[in-house]
């Protein structure tokens, strides 16, 4: 995990879950890369690894900024102000989300995605990939656009999922 602040205690943030308005609000662009932003990124990595997850967008910890961190096993990376610039193909696969804990649905997304953004040095970076990498890029950018994976479900399954989540929130059923 990147740690620009050796010897400084990292913070693990609570992950915002379904129903929190910050998850439905498009995030604001990052204007300046500051020491505070670098510390936020370190804390985001700490939070993501603790969850555990493979990606974490700033809105998932209540910060409405266009930034996400990720590590699918090929090394950690961060994207600031990312945008999806290319997609192709289709790939349906079971997908989960730290903001909808314990739930997995088959989601159809592009099989390949390319995203462009900035790194912590302010340099342009491009990440791309098929399957898991492509899915991760799309999933995290969705978060930054105020969209949860539930919005990607077919109507009938989405209605059922929303009903289950509401019932769990009201204590009418327990999480599976």
Secondary structure, 3 states (H helix, E strand, C coil): CCCCCCCCCCCCCCCCCCCCHHHHCCCECCCCCCHHHHHHHHHHHHHHHHHCCCEEEHHHHCCCECEEEECCCCCCEEEEEEEEEEEECCEEEEEEECCEEEEEEEEEECCEEEEEEECCCCCEEEEEEEHHHHHHHHHHHHHHCCCCHHHHCCHHHHHHHHHHHHHHHCCCCCCC
